[in-house]
Structures are given as structure tokens and as C-alpha cells.
Amino acid sequence: MLRLGPLAAAGRLLPAGPRLGLPCPSGGWVSLSRSRPPGPVGDRGLLARQVRAAAGSAGGGRSPALKTPKGTRDHPPAHVALRDRLLAAVVTCFKRHGAAAIDTPVLELRETLTGKYGEDTKLIYELQDQGGELLALRYDLTVPFARYLAMNKITNMKRYHVAKVYRRDNPATTRGRYREFYQCDFDIAGQFDPMIPDAECLKIVHEILSDLQLGDFIIKVNDRRILNGVFAVCGIPESKFITTCSTVDKLDKMPWEEVRSEMVGEKGLSPEAADHIGEYVQLHGGLDLIEQLLQDPKLSQNKLAKEGLGDMKLLFEYLTLFGITGKISFDLSLARGLDYYTGVIFEAVLLQPENDHVEEPVSVGSVAGGGRYDGLVGMFDPKGRKVPCVGVSIGIERIFSILEQRLKASGEKVRTTETQVLVTTPQKHLLAARLKLISELWDAGIKAEMLYKKDPKLLKQLQYCEDTGIPLAAIIGEQELTDGVVKLRDVATREEVDIPREKLVDEIRRRLEP
């Protein structure tokens, strides 16, 4: 549990509202009100001692450790530039499919989140009592979206949401697994004909992974109803469906023998039932497998499984029309351990190293996942009214880890700014000329910089352009001022041309056109 101590943040020193003061380690507040008459010197001494004691209890009298919390990290400018590029590509795809953006608080009521994530509920960051409300940091963007729909009585919406989420997980930073990370979600809420929105979600995953050129990938699909049907025909009681599902979900990380051992040893299934489950959950294929299971003497008699297989067949028909079935695998081992899934589920995984320069593949696990959750909104609605939903989440941090490795291997530099022109001078005492010219460029919407020295050397200014990737340098010296021109230098080719000052903005725009 994440507990905020009495001096956990500077913002807590002066809380909102009429009460001003500092928290004491023994509880309560030390008043800092100006409305009271000043007390004796002894009182002020007591106040000082209490403040020092509070500070000491927070820091132990030592300098703070210069590190980020476990499972988090700072992002230098190059990382942020790369991440922004990545997010822009994902958001462009979401917008292409007609989604509108929303945002929700990073804090949710604890009761909103608990009971929605199966065994992963233990990974929720719960906060200390905050003035009568039990709060938690959001674990994903799906449950807040369902709460948003129910709270605002929305029954039809296509939305995307890009924001940070928090999980008290064991970090694996080399695999892009953190405790604080971005999620990029696309969801369709509303009552529609079967499998049409589901097929579009899979098309979006295919588009994004193809556009990013991460390497070969496969999108695994399954259906919770099929899984539950499998469990039923294998003799598993309904009360154990969810826990058995969580164990099956580990098949992508553990061999079947270990999964079977957990089913029998920890989940209490009989060895025969576990073996029977194993006959199904190790199957994968396409339409042929769906047809095979529709003829299965046991599954075909199970209502849930029959519904799921019928929808899966319809889904593959739509995916064939989209032309993406070559990247789709019907995989009965896919379970996705979250409690709220009710129908189709899917997960995208990379099949090979993302580039030839890395000696060992970067193991990053799945890079996208999602599914249908028709009952989640109803859990929040006072009258239990359901709003069917299906959505996908792009694993942006894991994809970022791959791109980061690729850049490191290639030695390619990432531009961290968008500056188009550096305003420079070749002689001394021309600061005023630089300031006037750069102001004209800014006012015209040109992204421009200058060095913060009165008389910088021209070589140093041009070197700054090369180091930071600025494509143009506007050189204004005494001769240029006399002639009413600006010397425009192409940094890459080192070609210089005198441009009449009144035509400079148009010339810069012309050169920078894509």
C-alpha cells in the first residue's frame, strides 16, 4: 500500500482551506495562522522544534536519496521526443477510425477498482484515507472508462485515451515493464451487430504494428465463452472458472507442465480435469480449428462454447474482408486474466527480433491486448443497465523499449527540438540586430533560437546547429545590415545565399516544406 507520510510532498505543507500549518509527527497540525497575536518567544521556539522534528521524521536527518522509485524512471529529451513520435502514430490511427479523446482522474475511489482485475487486484496502489474517501491510483484505463459511461449515462461512444497508469508489480525494465507507464486505449461502447466493432479493434492493432515496422507479429484471439465452455466440459465447477482462467493465462510464460502443476497443486483441480483442459488449450489455428471445435461432441453441446465459436467464425469472416487473417491465430491458450472480459479477447505478440543489429532478441512480451467486456458498465450503473463494450490497449512502453534498443544499436540521433533556424552574427556588438531579427521570425511563426551570449563566435554558433540538427542559420552581420539582406545558410550543405530581409520568412518556409 502506498502511504503518504506527514511530509510526503511539499504541496501538503500548506493544505487547501482555512487551516494553515505544518503536520506534526505525533498527529494534528502546527498552526501558522496570522490572525492570532504572536505568542511568547518560548512558543516560537516550540514551533521551531516541532518543525525540525517533523522534517527529521520525514528524512531521518539524512540527505534524500537521488533516485527514482523502483519501477519508474526519468525520461531525458531524446526519450520524450521518441515517445511523442510513437504516441502520435498511435493517436493518428485512433483518429482515422473516428475516436474522440477523453481524460479521467489518475485517482479513483478504491471501490471503483477493486474486484475488477482477478488475481491482479493485489497490484492496485491503494492510498491512505484522504479526508474520508478511500482512494487508489488507476490500474488501467478501461475501468475508469466504464465508470465514466455509467456516471454520465452514455450508451454509445467511440473513444481513445492516452494516460499513465500504476501497478504495484515486480518491474522488469529491460522488457518495458514498469510500475508507472502509459496506456493507449481505443474502445467502442454501444449495442451493435455482433463482431463488427470487434473486427475493427483487431484491424487497428494490425495497422499500428504494421506502421511501426517492429518486425513480424501475430495477433492471438480467443473467446471467454469458449474457455468457460472448455472448463465446463472438463468438469471444472463454475466457482473455479476465473482462477483456472488466470492459470491458463500463464501459458505464454510457462510450459504446460508447470501450468498443470499449478492447476492441481494450488487451484485444487483433479489431475484428470487438468489433463482434459490441456487437450484443448494447446490448440491453435484458424477457421479450420473453429470448424473442428464446432463438431466436437462435447463442446458443441455447451451453449456458451457454441455461441463463442459461432461469433469467432463470424469474426474471421470479417477479418478476411479486412485482409488481415494472415496475422491472426485462434489460440485456445489465450485467457487474459482480467475478470471483466465476457467475449472475444485478443493479444498481439512479436515473433522475431526487431532488428538485425541486436545480438540477442529483446524479450518484451505482448505489445497489445484487449477484448469485449459487456458487463463492466452495468457494475457501476445503479439500475444495472449494461452497455456492451469492446476495446484494445496498445503496450506503448514495451514498444518504446524496442525502438529504444533499435536507436541505440543504430547510433542514430533523435532531434529533441523542432528549431528551424538559428539566428547568428559573425561580428561583435550585434546583439540588438539578432534580437530584432529573431523577434520578427517568432512573430511570423518560425521556430527560431539564438545563443544567450552577447558576442558568440560564429564557429560556435554553427557548431550548435550541427549538434542539435537545426537545418538553417540566419547570419546577420554589418554588411548584411547595410545591404538590407540576411545570409541564409544550409547547415547540411554549407551553401549560403543572401536573401532580402522582407523575403526571408517566405524563403525559410519554402525550404522547410516537406
C-alpha positions in Angstrom: 0.0 0.0 0.0 1.3 3.4 -0.9 1.2 5.5 2.2 1.7 9.2 2.2 3.5 10.3 5.3 3.1 13.7 7.1 5.6 15.4 4.9 5.3 13.3 1.8 5.0 16.2 -0.5 5.7 19.9 -0.5 2.2 20.5 -1.6 1.0 19.1 1.8 2.8 21.8 3.8 0.0 24.4 3.2 -3.2 22.4 2.5 -6.2 24.0 0.9 -8.9 25.5 3.1 -8.8 27.9 6.0 -6.4 25.8 8.1 -2.7 26.8 7.7 0.0 24.9 9.3 2.5 22.1 9.4 1.7 18.5 10.3 3.3 17.1 13.5 4.8 13.6 13.7 2.5 13.0 16.7 -0.6 13.9 14.7 -2.5 17.2 14.3 -1.2 20.5 12.9 1.1 23.2 14.0 -0.8 26.5 13.3 0.7 29.1 11.1 -2.3 31.5 11.3 -1.5 35.2 11.1 -4.8 36.2 12.7 -3.6 35.3 16.2 -1.4 37.6 18.3 2.2 36.5 18.4 2.9 34.2 21.4 5.9 34.3 23.7 9.3 33.6 22.4 9.1 30.2 24.1 6.1 29.3 21.9 8.0 30.3 18.8 10.9 28.1 20.0 8.5 25.2 20.5 7.2 25.7 16.9 10.7 25.6 15.5 11.5 22.4 17.4 8.2 20.8 16.1 9.0 21.8 12.5 12.5 20.4 12.9 11.2 17.2 14.4 8.6 16.8 11.6 11.4 17.3 9.0 13.6 14.9 10.8 11.0 12.2 10.9 10.4 12.5 7.2 14.0 12.4 6.1 15.8 10.8 9.1 18.3 13.6 9.2 20.0 12.4 6.0 20.2 13.8 2.6 17.4 12.4 0.3 18.4 9.5 -2.0 18.9 10.7 -5.5 17.0 8.0 -7.3 13.6 7.4 -8.8 11.2 5.0 -7.1 11.5 1.3 -8.0 9.8 0.6 -11.3 9.8 4.2 -12.5 12.3 6.3 -14.5 13.0 9.8 -15.8 12.8 10.4 -19.5 15.5 12.6 -21.0 14.7 14.8 -24.0 15.7 12.1 -26.6 13.3 9.6 -24.9 10.4 12.1 -24.8 10.9 13.0 -28.5 10.9 9.3 -29.4 7.8 8.6 -27.2 6.0 11.6 -28.6 6.6 10.3 -32.2 5.3 6.9 -31.2 2.2 8.3 -29.4 1.5 10.5 -32.5 1.5 7.4 -34.7 -0.9 5.6 -32.4 -3.3 8.5 -31.9 -3.3 9.2 -35.7 -4.6 5.7 -36.2 -7.3 6.1 -33.5 -8.5 9.3 -35.1 -8.5 7.7 -38.5 -11.1 5.3 -37.1 -13.3 8.2 -35.7 -12.5 8.1 -32.0 -12.8 11.1 -29.7 -10.4 11.7 -26.8 -11.4 11.8 -23.1 -9.5 12.1 -19.8 -10.3 10.9 -16.3 -8.6 11.5 -12.9 -5.5 9.5 -12.0 -7.2 8.8 -8.7 -10.4 6.7 -8.4 -12.4 5.6 -5.4 -10.9 2.3 -4.2 -14.3 0.5 -4.5 -14.4 1.5 -8.2 -11.2 -0.5 -8.9 -11.4 -3.5 -6.5 -12.9 -6.7 -7.7 -12.4 -6.0 -11.4 -8.9 -7.5 -12.1 -9.0 -11.0 -10.7 -5.7 -12.0 -9.1 -4.2 -8.7 -10.2 -6.3 -6.8 -7.7 -3.3 -7.1 -5.3 -1.3 -4.9 -7.7 -3.5 -1.8 -7.2 -1.8 1.1 -5.5 -4.1 1.9 -2.6 -3.8 5.3 -0.9 -4.2 6.3 2.8 -7.5 7.7 3.9 -7.8 11.1 2.2 -10.4 13.1 4.3 -13.0 10.3 4.4 -12.5 8.8 0.9 -10.6 5.6 0.3 -8.7 6.2 -2.9 -6.4 4.3 -5.3 -4.3 5.1 -8.3 -5.9 3.9 -11.6 -4.7 0.4 -12.6 -5.8 0.7 -16.3 -8.0 3.0 -18.4 -10.8 0.5 -19.0 -12.5 0.5 -15.6 -12.4 4.3 -15.4 -14.0 4.4 -18.8 -16.8 2.1 -17.7 -17.3 4.3 -14.6 -17.4 7.4 -16.9 -20.1 5.8 -19.1 -22.3 4.8 -16.2 -21.8 8.1 -14.3 -22.8 10.2 -17.4 -25.5 7.8 -18.7 -23.7 7.4 -22.0 -24.8 4.4 -24.1 -22.9 4.9 -27.3 -19.3 6.2 -27.7 -16.1 5.6 -29.6 -13.2 7.0 -27.6 -9.5 6.9 -27.2 -7.5 7.7 -24.0 -3.7 8.1 -23.6 -2.6 8.4 -20.0 -0.4 6.9 -17.3 -1.5 4.0 -15.1 0.1 2.5 -12.0 0.7 -1.1 -10.9 2.5 -2.4 -7.8 4.1 -5.1 -10.0 7.6 -6.5 -10.0 9.4 -4.3 -12.5 11.3 -5.8 -15.5 12.7 -2.6 -17.1 14.6 -4.5 -19.8 11.2 -5.8 -21.0 9.5 -2.4 -20.8 7.6 -3.4 -17.6 7.3 -0.6 -15.1 5.1 0.5 -12.2 4.2 3.7 -13.8 3.6 3.6 -17.6 1.5 4.9 -20.4 -1.5 3.1 -21.9 -3.1 4.0 -25.2 -6.7 2.7 -25.3 -9.3 2.6 -28.1 -12.9 1.4 -27.1 -16.3 1.2 -28.8 -19.3 1.3 -26.5 -22.8 0.6 -27.6 -25.3 -2.0 -28.8 -24.2 -3.1 -32.4 -24.4 -6.1 -34.6 -22.1 -9.0 -33.5 -18.3 -8.8 -34.2 -18.3 -5.7 -36.4 -16.7 -3.4 -33.7 -14.5 -6.4 -32.5 -13.1 -6.8 -36.0 -12.3 -3.1 -36.2 -10.3 -3.2 -33.0 -8.2 -6.0 -34.5 -7.8 -4.0 -37.7 -6.5 -1.1 -35.6 -3.9 -3.4 -33.9 -2.8 -4.6 -37.3 -2.5 -1.1 -38.7 -0.4 0.2 -35.8 2.0 -2.7 -35.6 2.4 -2.6 -39.4 3.0 1.1 -39.4 5.6 1.0 -36.7 7.6 -1.8 -38.5 8.6 -3.6 -35.3 9.1 -6.9 -37.1 6.8 -9.9 -37.7 3.9 -10.3 -35.3 0.8 -12.4 -34.7 -2.5 -11.4 -33.1 -3.9 -14.2 -30.9 -7.7 -14.3 -30.5 -9.9 -16.4 -28.3 -13.3 -16.0 -26.5 -14.1 -16.2 -22.8 -17.3 -18.1 -23.6 -15.2 -20.8 -25.4 -12.8 -21.1 -22.5 -15.7 -21.3 -20.0 -17.3 -23.9 -22.2 -14.0 -25.9 -22.2 -13.8 -25.7 -18.4 -17.4 -26.8 -18.1 -17.0 -29.9 -20.3 -13.8 -30.7 -18.4 -15.7 -30.9 -15.1 -14.5 -27.7 -13.5 -17.0 -26.1 -11.2 -18.1 -22.6 -12.2 -16.7 -21.1 -9.0 -13.2 -22.0 -10.2 -13.6 -20.7 -13.8 -11.9 -17.3 -13.0 -8.9 -18.8 -11.0 -8.4 -21.5 -13.7 -8.5 -18.8 -16.4 -5.8 -16.9 -14.5 -3.6 -20.0 -14.5 -4.2 -20.8 -18.2 -3.2 -17.2 -18.9 0.4 -18.1 -17.8 0.9 -20.5 -20.8 2.7 -17.8 -22.7 5.3 -17.6 -19.9 5.4 -21.2 -18.5 5.4 -24.7 -20.1 2.2 -26.7 -19.8 3.8 -29.0 -17.2 4.2 -26.1 -14.8 0.7 -24.7 -15.6 -0.8 -28.2 -15.0 1.1 -28.4 -11.7 -0.4 -25.1 -10.5 -3.9 -26.2 -11.5 -3.6 -29.3 -9.5 -1.4 -28.2 -6.6 -2.7 -24.6 -6.0 -6.1 -24.4 -7.6 -7.3 -27.8 -6.5 -8.2 -29.3 -9.8 -8.1 -33.1 -10.3 -5.2 -34.4 -12.5 -7.7 -35.8 -14.9 -9.5 -32.4 -15.3 -6.2 -30.6 -15.8 -5.2 -33.1 -18.5 -8.5 -32.7 -20.2 -8.1 -28.9 -20.2 -4.6 -29.4 -21.7 -6.0 -31.2 -24.7 -7.9 -28.0 -25.6 -5.8 -25.1 -24.5 -2.8 -26.2 -26.5 -4.7 -25.9 -29.8 -4.3 -23.0 -32.2 -5.2 -22.4 -35.8 -7.8 -20.6 -37.9 -11.2 -21.2 -39.5 -10.3 -24.9 -39.7 -9.9 -25.2 -36.0 -13.2 -23.3 -35.4 -15.0 -25.8 -37.7 -13.3 -28.7 -35.9 -14.4 -27.5 -32.4 -18.0 -26.8 -33.7 -18.0 -30.6 -34.5 -16.6 -31.5 -31.1 -19.1 -33.9 -29.4 -18.8 -32.2 -26.0 -18.2 -28.5 -26.8 -20.9 -28.5 -29.4 -23.4 -29.4 -26.6 -22.3 -26.5 -24.4 -24.4 -23.3 -25.0 -21.6 -20.8 -24.1 -18.9 -22.5 -26.2 -21.3 -22.8 -29.2 -22.1 -19.1 -29.0 -18.5 -18.2 -28.7 -17.4 -20.4 -31.7 -20.3 -19.0 -33.8 -19.1 -15.5 -33.2 -15.4 -16.5 -33.7 -16.4 -17.8 -37.1 -18.2 -14.6 -38.0 -15.2 -12.6 -36.7 -12.8 -14.5 -39.1 -15.2 -13.7 -42.0 -14.9 -10.0 -41.3 -11.1 -10.2 -40.8 -10.9 -12.0 -44.2 -12.6 -9.0 -45.8 -10.1 -6.7 -44.0 -7.3 -8.8 -45.5 -5.5 -9.5 -42.2 -6.2 -13.1 -41.4 -2.6 -14.0 -42.2 -1.6 -12.3 -38.9 -4.5 -13.8 -36.8 -4.3 -17.0 -34.8 -7.3 -18.6 -33.0 -5.4 -19.7 -29.9 -7.2 -21.5 -27.0 -4.3 -20.8 -24.6 -5.1 -17.1 -24.6 -7.0 -16.3 -21.4 -6.2 -12.7 -20.3 -6.7 -12.9 -16.6 -8.9 -9.8 -16.0 -12.3 -10.6 -14.6 -14.3 -8.2 -16.7 -13.8 -9.9 -20.1 -17.0 -11.6 -21.3 -16.4 -12.4 -25.0 -13.7 -12.1 -27.6 -10.2 -11.5 -26.2 -7.0 -10.8 -28.2 -3.3 -10.2 -27.7 -0.6 -9.2 -30.1 3.0 -10.6 -29.7 6.2 -10.1 -31.7 7.6 -13.2 -33.4 11.2 -12.3 -34.0 14.0 -9.8 -33.1 13.0 -6.3 -34.1 16.3 -5.7 -35.9 19.4 -7.5 -37.1 21.9 -5.3 -35.1 21.0 -6.7 -31.7 22.8 -9.9 -30.8 20.0 -11.2 -28.6 16.3 -10.7 -29.1 14.7 -8.1 -26.9 12.1 -10.1 -24.9 9.1 -7.7 -24.4 6.1 -10.0 -24.2 2.8 -8.8 -25.7 2.6 -5.4 -27.3 -1.2 -5.0 -27.4 -4.2 -6.6 -25.9 -7.9 -6.2 -25.3 -11.3 -7.8 -25.7 -15.1 -7.5 -25.1 -16.5 -6.5 -21.7 -20.2 -6.3 -21.9 -21.0 -6.4 -18.1 -18.5 -3.8 -16.7 -20.6 -0.7 -17.2 -23.6 -2.4 -15.5 -21.5 -3.0 -12.4 -21.5 0.8 -11.9 -25.0 1.7 -13.1 -27.5 1.9 -10.1 -30.1 0.0 -12.1 -27.5 -2.5 -13.6 -28.1 -1.3 -17.1 -25.5 -2.8 -19.4 -23.6 -1.1 -22.2 -21.7 -3.6 -24.4 -18.1 -2.5 -25.0 -15.0 -3.8 -26.8 -11.6 -2.2 -26.8 -7.8 -2.6 -27.3 -4.8 -1.2 -25.4 -1.5 -0.6 -27.1 1.5 -1.5 -24.9 3.3 1.7 -25.6 6.1 1.2 -23.0 7.1 -2.2 -24.4 7.1 -0.9 -28.0 9.2 2.1 -26.7 11.7 -0.3 -25.3 12.1 -2.0 -28.7 12.5 1.4 -30.5 15.0 2.5 -27.8 17.1 -0.6 -28.4 16.9 -0.1 -32.1 18.1 3.5 -31.9 20.9 2.5 -29.5 22.1 -0.2 -31.9 22.0 2.1 -35.0 23.7 5.0 -33.3 21.0 7.3 -34.9 20.5 10.6 -33.0 17.0 11.8 -32.2 16.3 15.5 -32.5 14.9 16.8 -29.2 13.7 20.2 -30.5 11.9 21.5 -33.6 14.0 24.6 -34.1 14.1 25.6 -37.8 16.6 28.5 -37.8 19.4 29.7 -35.6 19.9 33.5 -35.7 23.6 34.2 -35.7 26.1 37.1 -36.1 29.7 37.0 -37.3 30.9 40.1 -35.5 30.8 41.7 -32.1 28.3 44.3 -30.8 25.3 42.9 -32.9 23.1 41.5 -30.1 20.4 44.1 -30.9 20.3 43.0 -34.5 19.9 39.4 -33.5 17.2 40.2 -31.0 15.3 42.2 -33.6 15.6 39.5 -36.3 14.6 36.6 -34.0 11.6 38.6 -32.8 10.5 39.0 -36.5 10.8 35.3 -37.1 8.9 34.3 -33.9 6.1 36.7 -34.8 5.9 35.0 -38.2 5.6 31.6 -36.6 9.1 30.4 -37.4 10.7 28.2 -34.8 14.0 30.0 -34.0 16.8 30.1 -31.4 19.9 32.2 -30.7 22.8 31.7 -28.3 22.5 33.5 -25.0 25.8 35.4 -25.2 26.4 39.0 -26.3 29.2 38.2 -28.7 29.3 34.4 -29.5 31.9 33.2 -32.1 30.4 32.3 -35.4 32.0 28.9 -35.4 30.4 28.1 -32.1 27.0 29.1 -33.3 27.3 27.0 -36.5 28.5 24.0 -34.4 25.4 24.3 -32.2 23.3 24.0 -35.4 25.1 20.8 -36.3 25.0 19.3 -32.8 21.2 19.9 -32.4 20.1 19.3 -36.0 19.0 22.8 -36.8 18.7 22.9 -40.6 19.2 26.6 -41.3 21.3 29.5 -39.9 20.3 33.2 -40.5 23.5 35.2 -40.4 23.2 38.9 -40.0 26.5 41.0 -39.9 27.4 44.6 -40.5 27.5 44.1 -44.3 24.1 42.4 -44.3 22.6 45.2 -42.2 24.0 47.7 -44.7 22.6 45.8 -47.8 19.2 45.0 -46.2 19.7 41.3 -46.6 20.2 38.2 -44.4 22.6 35.5 -45.3 20.7 32.1 -45.1 23.0 29.1 -44.6 22.0 25.5 -45.3 23.7 23.8 -42.4 24.0 20.4 -44.1 25.4 21.6 -47.5 27.1 24.8 -46.1 25.7 26.7 -49.0 25.0 30.4 -48.3 22.6 32.8 -50.1 21.8 36.4 -49.5 18.0 36.9 -49.1 16.3 40.3 -49.0 15.1 40.7 -45.4 11.4 41.2 -46.4 11.5 37.8 -48.2 13.3 35.9 -45.5 10.3 34.3 -43.9 8.9 33.1 -47.2 12.3 31.6 -48.2 12.6 29.8 -44.9 9.1 28.3 -45.3 9.8 27.3 -48.9 13.0 25.5 -47.9 11.3 23.7 -45.0 8.3 22.4 -47.0 8.1 18.6 -46.8 
